[in-house]
Amino acid sequence: MADIADFANDLVQERIDQALAARSAAKPILEAASFLFCEGCDAPIPEARRLAIPGCTQCVTCQSIDESREARHAR
C-alpha cells in the first residue's frame, strides 16, 4: 500500500521530469555541419547528400561499406 512518502516521491519525480522537459525544449537545436569531403576516401560529398543528411561525414560508398561491416559484426 502506498504511503505519504511514496506520494511525495512521485510528486518530486514529476516535477523533475517537467523541469527537464522544459529545459530540453528551451535549448536551441544545433544542426550538425556536414563534411565537404568524405573522411574515408577524401572524395567530395555531393551537396544533395549533405542537405538530406545533416552531419554526414562519409560519401554513400564509404557509408555503405561501414554499415555492411557493422551488420556483419552484429551477428
ABEGO torsion letter per residue (X at the ends): XBBAAAAAAAAAAAAAAAAAAAAAAABBBBBBBBBABBAAAGBBBBAAAAAABBGBABBAAAAAAAAAAAAAAAX
